Amino acid sequence: MKSLRIGILACVALLLGACAGTPSQPSQPKGADLSGNWILTTESQMGAQDAAMSVRQTGSALAGTITGQAGSVDYTGSVNGSAVAFDFVINIQGTDLKLDYSGTVEGDTIKGKAVFGQFGEGTFTAKRK
């Protein structure tokens, strides 16, 4: 009986010791690497519009070109973990219009919201080629 108590006490001591140890730190998620070519689909009141999007990533900074039916425009942006944001200015009939995109990256897809200056909002999806 005495050896049973000693065994139980030893098990309890081992269990308490294991629980009292410093927990391991969870690994920090690696930031997304968005470099490459994408297809950007923007949904607005005017329907869906596809454009080719090239992405150059340096650290958390993004830059590249978006090419669609109306031509090409350079953009800049950033990525922070899975959060992505980029913007650019287009000229429509002599008036500059800033478009802001913000979303979340999941693997080879980015989804989010697009704001067309004072002209409303839409959604977008970008898929890696």
C-alpha positions as CSV (number, residue, x, y, z in Angstrom):
1,M,0.0,0.0,0.0
2,K,2.9,2.3,0.9
3,S,4.5,1.8,-2.6
4,L,1.2,2.6,-4.3
5,R,1.0,5.9,-2.4
6,I,4.6,6.7,-3.4
7,G,3.8,5.9,-7.0
8,I,0.8,8.1,-7.0
9,L,2.6,11.0,-5.4
10,A,5.5,10.6,-7.9
11,C,2.9,10.8,-10.8
12,V,1.2,13.8,-9.3
13,A,4.6,15.5,-8.8
14,L,5.6,14.8,-12.4
15,L,2.2,16.1,-13.6
16,L,2.5,19.3,-11.5
17,G,6.0,19.8,-12.7
18,A,5.0,19.5,-16.3
19,C,2.1,21.9,-15.9
20,A,4.2,24.5,-14.1
21,G,6.8,24.7,-16.9
22,T,6.9,27.7,-19.2
23,P,4.6,27.1,-22.1
24,S,6.2,27.3,-25.5
25,Q,5.5,30.4,-27.5
26,P,3.3,29.8,-30.5
27,S,5.2,30.4,-33.7
28,Q,4.5,33.8,-35.3
29,P,2.7,33.4,-38.7
30,K,5.0,34.3,-41.5
31,G,3.8,37.3,-43.5
32,A,2.3,36.7,-46.9
33,D,4.5,36.8,-49.9
34,L,2.3,38.4,-52.6
35,S,5.0,38.8,-55.3
36,G,3.9,37.7,-58.7
37,N,1.0,38.0,-61.1
38,W,-2.6,38.1,-60.1
39,I,-6.0,38.5,-61.7
40,L,-7.9,41.3,-59.9
41,T,-11.7,41.2,-60.2
42,T,-13.5,44.3,-59.0
43,E,-17.3,44.1,-58.4
44,S,-19.2,47.5,-58.5
45,Q,-22.6,48.8,-59.5
46,M,-21.3,48.6,-63.1
47,G,-20.6,44.9,-62.8
48,A,-17.4,42.8,-62.6
49,Q,-14.2,44.1,-64.2
50,D,-11.1,41.9,-64.5
51,A,-7.5,43.4,-64.6
52,A,-4.0,42.0,-64.6
53,M,-2.1,42.9,-61.4
54,S,1.6,42.6,-61.0
55,V,2.9,42.7,-57.4
56,R,6.4,43.5,-56.2
57,Q,6.9,43.0,-52.5
58,T,9.8,44.4,-50.4
59,G,9.2,43.6,-46.7
60,S,5.7,44.8,-46.0
61,A,5.7,47.3,-48.9
62,L,3.8,46.5,-52.1
63,A,4.1,48.2,-55.5
64,G,3.2,47.2,-59.0
65,T,0.9,47.8,-62.0
66,I,-2.8,47.1,-62.7
67,T,-3.7,46.7,-66.3
68,G,-7.3,46.7,-67.4
69,Q,-9.5,47.8,-70.3
70,A,-8.9,51.5,-69.6
71,G,-5.1,51.1,-69.5
72,S,-2.4,50.7,-66.9
73,V,-1.9,52.4,-63.5
74,D,0.8,52.1,-60.9
75,Y,-0.2,51.4,-57.3
76,T,1.4,51.2,-53.8
77,G,0.3,49.4,-50.7
78,S,1.3,47.2,-47.8
79,V,0.8,43.8,-46.2
80,N,0.7,43.2,-42.5
81,G,0.2,39.5,-41.6
82,S,-2.9,38.6,-43.6
83,A,-4.2,42.2,-44.0
84,V,-3.6,43.8,-47.4
85,A,-4.2,47.4,-48.5
86,F,-3.3,49.2,-51.7
87,D,-4.5,52.3,-53.6
88,F,-4.1,54.2,-56.8
89,V,-5.4,57.3,-58.6
90,I,-7.1,57.2,-62.0
91,N,-8.1,60.1,-64.1
92,I,-11.7,60.1,-65.4
93,Q,-12.5,62.9,-67.8
94,G,-10.0,65.2,-66.3
95,T,-10.8,64.4,-62.7
96,D,-8.5,62.4,-60.4
97,L,-10.3,59.6,-58.5
98,K,-8.5,57.7,-55.7
99,L,-9.4,54.0,-55.3
100,D,-8.7,52.3,-52.0
101,Y,-8.6,48.5,-51.7
102,S,-8.3,46.6,-48.4
103,G,-8.7,43.0,-47.7
104,T,-7.4,39.7,-46.4
105,V,-5.1,37.2,-48.0
106,E,-5.8,33.5,-47.7
107,G,-3.3,31.4,-49.6
108,D,-3.5,32.4,-53.3
109,T,-6.6,34.6,-52.9
110,I,-7.2,38.1,-51.6
111,K,-10.7,39.3,-50.8
112,G,-12.0,42.6,-49.6
113,K,-13.6,46.0,-50.1
114,A,-12.9,48.6,-52.7
115,V,-13.8,52.3,-52.1
116,F,-14.3,54.4,-55.2
117,G,-13.8,57.9,-53.7
118,Q,-17.1,59.6,-53.2
119,F,-18.7,57.3,-55.8
120,G,-19.4,54.3,-53.6
121,E,-18.0,51.0,-52.7
122,G,-17.6,47.5,-54.1
123,T,-15.8,44.3,-53.4
124,F,-12.8,42.6,-55.0
125,T,-11.1,39.2,-55.3
126,A,-7.6,38.7,-56.5
127,K,-6.3,35.3,-57.5
128,R,-2.7,34.4,-58.1
129,K,-2.0,33.2,-61.7
